[in-house]
Amino acid sequence: MRTIDLFAGCGGLSKGFQNAGFDIVAAFEYWDVAANCYEKNFSHPVFRIDLSDTNKAISIIKELSPQTIIGGPPCQDFSHAGKRIEAMRAGLTESFAKIIESIKPKYFVMENVDRAESSAAFARANTIFKKTGYGLTKIVLDACHCGVPQKRKRFFCIGMLGQPDDLVRPYLLSEQSENETTLYDYFGDALDFQFYYRHPRNYNRRAIFSIHEPAPTMRGMNRPVPKGYPGHPNDACPLNDSVRALSTLERALIQTFPPDFIWCGNKTDTEQMIGNAVPVKLAEYVARALLCTISTCSELENNRDDFKSWLIREHNYSERTANDIVSRVRRADKMFHLESQPNFLYLYQLQQTNEYANLSTSVRSQIKRATSLYFDFLQR
């Protein structure tokens, strides 16, 4: 699965997808410090170009022939920590969409902060994706339910060319942990502290946390405990001499980067890269869900090829009639995704969709018959 990473930063998204089995063949990152860090940890090339110049980017990407494009356009203009206005950086979301429109990879994954989903920039990107023929799965995931010891909500838009919407959603939801992942769950007895300080944006927020809860969102700055910290009623413990701020390496580990990940640049730059990054385990979680979906779709397509032969052999249908039946099964799948091993509720769920209800009685009957035949084929 040849994959490129746009707006790659130091490589959190790349690392997670690589761990899941994707073949990352190139990355694009304009900030020199992050590009240098990326190069120290991956063997493929990093292109340092401004992706707002979509024509230049597209000319390079076409030569790479990616099957998958992943990326997280800069999110400061959507961020809770920012001014919550859409400015020039938000336009890079559209640049990502225009690159997808031109390259047409089989799959893409776009990541951003949770509030980006309701932005005007994403609405324009969404229009481009749909016009290009992508089925989209749009979801906000909290990293602490995906194996990351940190509360960090992120929006993902996953595109599959020529497929129905929401195909990946069941896989993204089914593997989530019911409980939040705490620092202790993830690191166990390797931690040498019980409580730690995380500088709040304002003192209406707590600042002292326990290892028996998820960490708050890692941001792009890391400050020590200030003199005269007044405390907060919800702090995990009163301030004492053992409470300290997390180290840079500890913050990277909470972002689920491996211990041997090589960091470069000054402390401020490193903290910024860590805060900007997609947690590696969250990226891996999304990548595995996409792979499971691709595998299921492939199995379904193989089944349908065999299904046609079965219709001709066992039911004496002509090839033309068999093709019509297979087409009706595909149509049902687009209205409500058909798993390769459907359960008995499928027809009921299909009948609840608006698309099905708006069909004529005869077409509904044909689709029900075709789907029933498909179930018989799978259960043979």
C-alpha positions as CSV (number, residue, x, y, z in Angstrom):
1,M,0.0,0.0,0.0
2,R,2.2,2.9,-1.3
3,T,1.5,5.9,0.9
4,I,2.6,9.5,1.2
5,D,2.2,11.8,4.2
6,L,1.3,15.5,3.6
7,F,2.0,18.1,6.3
8,A,3.9,15.3,7.9
9,G,5.4,17.2,10.8
10,C,7.9,15.1,12.8
11,G,6.1,11.9,11.7
12,G,3.4,10.8,14.2
13,L,0.9,9.9,11.5
14,S,3.6,8.2,9.3
15,K,4.9,6.2,12.3
16,G,1.4,4.9,13.1
17,F,0.6,3.9,9.6
18,Q,4.0,2.3,9.1
19,N,3.4,0.3,12.3
20,A,0.1,-0.9,10.8
21,G,1.8,-2.1,7.6
22,F,1.5,0.8,5.2
23,D,4.5,1.4,3.0
24,I,5.3,5.1,3.4
25,V,7.3,6.2,0.3
26,A,7.6,9.9,0.9
27,A,6.6,12.8,3.1
28,F,6.0,16.5,2.5
29,E,6.8,19.0,5.3
30,Y,7.7,22.7,4.9
31,W,9.0,23.5,8.4
32,D,12.7,22.7,8.2
33,V,13.0,21.7,11.9
34,A,10.2,19.1,11.6
35,A,11.6,17.9,8.2
36,N,15.0,17.4,9.8
37,C,13.5,15.4,12.7
38,Y,11.4,13.3,10.2
39,E,14.5,12.5,8.2
40,K,16.3,11.2,11.2
41,N,13.6,8.6,11.9
42,F,12.5,7.5,8.4
43,S,14.4,6.3,5.4
44,H,12.2,7.7,2.6
45,P,12.5,11.2,1.1
46,V,11.0,14.4,2.6
47,F,10.0,17.1,0.2
48,R,10.2,20.6,1.7
49,I,7.7,22.4,-0.4
50,D,4.8,24.7,0.4
51,L,1.7,22.6,-0.3
52,S,-0.4,25.7,-1.0
53,D,1.3,25.5,-4.4
54,T,-0.9,22.6,-5.3
55,N,0.3,22.4,-8.9
56,K,4.0,21.9,-7.9
57,A,2.9,19.4,-5.2
58,I,0.7,17.4,-7.7
59,S,3.5,17.2,-10.2
60,I,5.8,15.5,-7.7
61,I,3.1,13.3,-6.1
62,K,2.0,11.9,-9.5
63,E,5.5,10.5,-10.0
64,L,5.2,8.6,-6.6
65,S,1.9,6.8,-7.7
66,P,0.5,6.6,-4.1
67,Q,-2.4,4.3,-3.4
68,T,-3.0,6.1,-0.1
69,I,-2.5,9.7,0.9
70,I,-2.6,10.7,4.6
71,G,-2.0,14.1,6.3
72,G,-3.0,16.6,8.8
73,P,-3.2,20.2,7.4
74,P,-2.1,22.8,10.0
75,C,-4.9,23.2,12.5
76,Q,-4.0,26.4,14.5
77,D,-6.9,28.3,12.9
78,F,-9.4,25.7,14.1
79,S,-7.8,25.0,17.5
80,H,-9.4,25.4,20.9
81,A,-6.1,27.0,22.0
82,G,-6.1,29.5,19.2
83,K,-8.4,32.5,18.4
84,R,-11.0,30.2,16.8
85,I,-11.0,32.0,13.5
86,E,-10.4,30.7,10.0
87,A,-7.4,32.3,8.5
88,M,-4.8,31.5,5.8
89,R,-3.7,28.2,7.3
90,A,-7.3,26.9,7.1
91,G,-6.9,27.2,3.3
92,L,-4.4,24.3,3.4
93,T,-7.3,22.0,4.1
94,E,-8.6,22.9,0.6
95,S,-5.1,22.4,-0.7
96,F,-5.2,18.9,0.7
97,A,-8.6,18.3,-1.0
98,K,-7.4,19.6,-4.4
99,I,-4.4,17.3,-4.3
100,I,-6.7,14.4,-3.6
101,E,-9.0,15.5,-6.4
102,S,-6.1,15.5,-8.9
103,I,-4.2,12.4,-7.7
104,K,-7.3,10.2,-6.9
105,P,-5.7,7.7,-4.6
106,K,-7.8,4.7,-3.7
107,Y,-7.8,5.9,-0.1
108,F,-7.0,9.0,2.0
109,V,-7.0,9.9,5.6
110,M,-7.2,13.6,6.7
111,E,-6.7,14.4,10.4
112,N,-7.4,17.6,12.3
113,V,-8.7,19.0,15.6
114,D,-12.3,18.1,16.5
115,R,-13.7,21.6,15.7
116,A,-12.4,21.5,12.1
117,E,-15.3,19.3,11.2
118,S,-17.7,22.3,11.4
119,S,-15.4,24.7,9.6
120,A,-16.1,26.4,6.3
121,A,-12.8,25.1,5.0
122,F,-13.7,21.5,5.6
123,A,-17.2,22.1,4.1
124,R,-15.4,23.1,0.9
125,A,-13.0,20.2,1.1
126,N,-16.0,17.8,1.7
127,T,-17.6,19.1,-1.5
128,I,-14.4,18.3,-3.5
129,F,-14.1,14.8,-2.0
130,K,-17.7,13.9,-2.8
131,K,-17.5,15.4,-6.3
132,T,-14.4,13.2,-6.9
133,G,-16.3,10.1,-6.0
134,Y,-15.2,9.3,-2.4
135,G,-17.2,7.5,0.2
136,L,-16.4,9.3,3.4
137,T,-16.2,8.2,7.0
138,K,-16.1,11.3,9.2
139,I,-15.6,10.8,12.9
140,V,-14.2,12.4,16.1
141,L,-12.1,10.0,18.1
142,D,-10.8,10.5,21.7
143,A,-7.3,9.1,21.8
144,C,-7.8,7.8,25.3
145,H,-10.3,5.2,24.0
146,C,-7.8,4.2,21.3
147,G,-4.8,3.0,23.3
148,V,-3.3,6.4,24.0
149,P,-2.9,7.6,27.7
150,Q,-4.2,11.1,26.9
151,K,-7.5,12.8,26.4
152,R,-7.1,14.2,22.9
153,K,-10.1,14.6,20.5
154,R,-9.2,14.5,16.9
155,F,-11.3,14.6,13.7
156,F,-10.6,12.1,11.0
157,C,-12.0,12.1,7.4
158,I,-11.3,8.8,5.7
159,G,-12.0,8.5,2.0
160,M,-12.4,5.3,-0.1
161,L,-12.8,5.9,-3.9
162,G,-16.0,4.5,-5.4
163,Q,-17.3,3.1,-2.0
164,P,-20.3,4.1,0.1
165,D,-20.0,6.5,3.1
166,D,-19.2,5.3,6.6
167,L,-17.6,2.0,5.7
168,V,-14.8,2.4,8.2
169,R,-17.0,3.6,11.1
170,P,-17.9,0.1,12.4
171,Y,-14.2,-0.8,12.7
172,L,-13.3,2.5,14.4
173,L,-16.1,2.1,16.9
174,S,-15.8,-1.6,17.7
175,E,-12.2,-1.6,18.9
176,Q,-12.5,1.3,21.2
177,S,-11.9,0.6,24.9
178,E,-14.8,1.2,27.2
179,N,-12.5,2.8,29.8
180,E,-10.1,5.7,29.3
181,T,-6.5,4.7,29.0
182,T,-4.5,6.1,32.0
183,L,-0.8,6.8,32.3
184,Y,-0.6,3.8,34.6
185,D,-2.4,1.6,32.2
186,Y,0.1,2.4,29.5
187,F,3.4,2.7,31.4
188,G,2.8,0.5,34.5
189,D,5.4,0.7,37.2
190,A,7.9,2.3,34.9
191,L,6.7,5.7,36.1
192,D,8.7,7.3,39.0
193,F,6.0,9.8,40.0
194,Q,2.3,9.7,41.1
195,F,1.3,13.3,40.3
196,Y,2.5,15.9,37.8
197,Y,1.9,19.5,36.7
198,R,0.6,20.6,33.4
199,H,0.4,24.3,32.8
200,P,-3.2,25.4,32.2
201,R,-4.3,28.0,29.6
202,N,-5.9,29.9,32.5
203,Y,-6.2,29.2,36.2
204,N,-9.9,28.3,35.9
205,R,-8.5,25.0,34.8
206,R,-6.9,22.4,37.0
207,A,-3.1,21.8,36.6
208,I,-2.1,18.9,38.8
209,F,-3.0,15.4,37.4
210,S,-2.7,11.8,38.6
211,I,-1.1,8.9,36.7
212,H,-4.4,7.1,37.3
213,E,-6.2,9.2,34.7
214,P,-5.5,10.1,31.1
215,A,-3.1,13.0,30.6
216,P,-4.7,16.2,29.3
217,T,-4.0,17.1,25.7
218,M,-0.3,17.6,25.1
219,R,0.1,21.1,23.7
220,G,3.1,22.8,22.0
221,M,4.5,24.3,25.1
222,N,5.7,23.0,28.5
223,R,6.1,25.2,31.5
224,P,7.4,24.5,34.9
225,V,5.4,25.0,38.1
226,P,5.2,28.8,38.6
227,K,6.0,30.4,41.9
228,G,2.8,31.2,43.7
229,Y,0.6,28.7,41.8
230,P,-2.7,29.1,43.6
231,G,-4.0,25.6,43.2
232,H,-7.4,24.4,41.9
233,P,-10.2,22.7,43.7
234,N,-10.0,19.8,41.2
235,D,-6.3,19.2,41.3
236,A,-5.4,15.6,41.9
237,C,-3.4,16.6,45.0
238,P,-2.2,19.8,46.7
239,L,1.0,21.3,45.3
240,N,4.1,19.8,47.1
241,D,7.8,19.4,46.4
242,S,7.3,16.1,44.6
243,V,5.0,17.6,42.0
244,R,6.8,18.7,38.8
245,A,6.2,19.3,35.2
246,L,6.6,16.5,32.7
247,S,9.9,16.3,30.8
248,T,10.1,16.7,27.1
249,L,10.8,12.9,26.7
250,E,7.9,12.0,29.0
251,R,5.6,14.2,26.8
252,A,6.8,12.4,23.7
253,L,6.1,9.0,25.3
254,I,2.6,10.1,26.3
255,Q,2.2,11.0,22.6
256,T,3.1,7.3,22.2
257,F,6.3,7.9,20.2
258,P,8.8,5.1,20.8
259,P,11.6,5.7,23.3
260,D,14.2,5.5,20.5
261,F,12.6,8.2,18.4
262,I,15.2,10.8,17.6
263,W,14.4,14.5,18.4
264,C,16.3,17.5,17.1
265,G,16.1,21.3,17.2
266,N,16.0,23.4,20.4
267,K,13.7,22.6,23.3
268,T,11.0,25.0,22.1
269,D,10.9,23.5,18.7
270,T,10.9,19.9,20.1
271,E,8.0,20.8,22.4
272,Q,6.1,22.3,19.5
273,M,6.6,19.2,17.3
274,I,5.4,17.0,20.1
275,G,2.3,19.1,20.7
276,N,1.5,19.3,17.0
277,A,1.9,15.5,16.4
278,V,-0.8,12.9,15.9
279,P,-0.3,10.3,18.7
280,V,1.4,7.3,17.1
281,K,-1.0,4.8,18.6
282,L,-4.0,6.8,17.5
283,A,-2.6,6.9,13.9
284,E,-2.0,3.1,14.1
285,Y,-5.6,2.6,15.4
286,V,-7.1,4.4,12.4
287,A,-4.7,2.7,10.0
288,R,-5.7,-0.8,11.2
289,A,-9.4,0.1,11.0
290,L,-8.8,1.2,7.3
291,L,-6.9,-2.0,6.6
292,C,-9.7,-4.2,8.1
293,T,-12.3,-2.3,5.9
294,I,-10.2,-2.8,2.8
295,S,-9.8,-6.5,3.6
296,T,-13.6,-6.9,4.1
297,C,-14.3,-5.0,0.8
298,S,-11.9,-7.2,-1.0
299,E,-13.5,-10.3,0.4
300,L,-16.9,-9.0,-0.6
301,E,-15.8,-8.4,-4.1
302,N,-14.3,-11.9,-4.4
303,N,-17.5,-13.3,-3.0
304,R,-19.5,-11.4,-5.6
305,D,-17.4,-12.9,-8.4
306,D,-18.1,-16.3,-7.0
307,F,-21.8,-15.4,-6.4
308,K,-22.3,-14.7,-10.1
309,S,-20.9,-18.2,-11.0
310,W,-23.1,-19.8,-8.3
311,L,-26.2,-18.1,-9.7
312,I,-25.5,-19.5,-13.2
313,R,-24.5,-22.9,-12.0
314,E,-27.1,-23.5,-9.2
315,H,-30.1,-21.5,-10.4
316,N,-29.6,-21.7,-14.2
317,Y,-29.7,-18.0,-14.6
318,S,-28.4,-16.5,-17.8
319,E,-25.2,-14.4,-17.5
320,R,-27.2,-11.3,-18.1
321,T,-29.7,-12.1,-15.3
322,A,-26.9,-13.0,-12.9
323,N,-25.2,-9.7,-13.7
324,D,-28.4,-7.9,-12.9
325,I,-28.7,-9.7,-9.5
326,V,-25.1,-8.8,-8.6
327,S,-25.8,-5.2,-9.5
328,R,-28.8,-5.1,-7.2
329,V,-26.6,-6.5,-4.3
330,R,-24.1,-3.7,-5.0
331,R,-26.9,-1.2,-4.9
332,A,-28.1,-2.5,-1.6
333,D,-24.5,-2.2,-0.3
334,K,-24.4,1.4,-1.3
335,M,-27.6,2.2,0.6
336,F,-26.5,0.2,3.7
337,H,-23.1,-1.4,3.9
338,L,-23.3,-5.2,3.4
339,E,-20.7,-7.0,5.5
340,S,-19.3,-10.2,4.0
341,Q,-21.1,-12.2,6.6
342,P,-24.4,-10.3,7.1
343,N,-26.7,-11.0,10.0
344,F,-30.4,-11.5,9.9
345,L,-31.1,-7.9,10.7
346,Y,-29.7,-6.6,7.4
347,L,-32.9,-6.5,5.4
348,Y,-34.7,-4.7,8.2
349,Q,-31.9,-2.1,8.5
350,L,-31.8,-1.7,4.7
351,Q,-35.6,-1.0,4.7
352,Q,-35.1,1.8,7.2
353,T,-32.9,3.8,4.9
354,N,-34.4,6.8,3.0
355,E,-32.8,5.7,-0.3
356,Y,-34.6,2.3,-0.1
357,A,-37.9,3.9,0.9
358,N,-37.8,6.2,-2.1
359,L,-37.5,3.3,-4.6
360,S,-40.5,1.9,-6.5
361,T,-42.2,-1.2,-5.2
362,S,-40.9,-3.4,-8.0
363,V,-37.3,-2.2,-7.5
364,R,-37.5,-2.8,-3.7
365,S,-38.7,-6.3,-4.4
366,Q,-35.9,-7.0,-6.9
367,I,-33.3,-5.8,-4.3
368,K,-34.8,-7.9,-1.5
369,R,-34.8,-11.0,-3.8
370,A,-31.2,-10.4,-4.9
371,T,-30.0,-9.8,-1.3
372,S,-31.8,-13.0,-0.1
373,L,-30.0,-14.9,-2.8
374,Y,-26.7,-13.5,-1.7
375,F,-27.4,-14.6,1.9
376,D,-28.2,-18.1,0.6
377,F,-24.9,-18.1,-1.3
378,L,-22.8,-17.1,1.8
379,Q,-24.5,-19.7,4.0
380,R,-24.2,-22.6,1.5
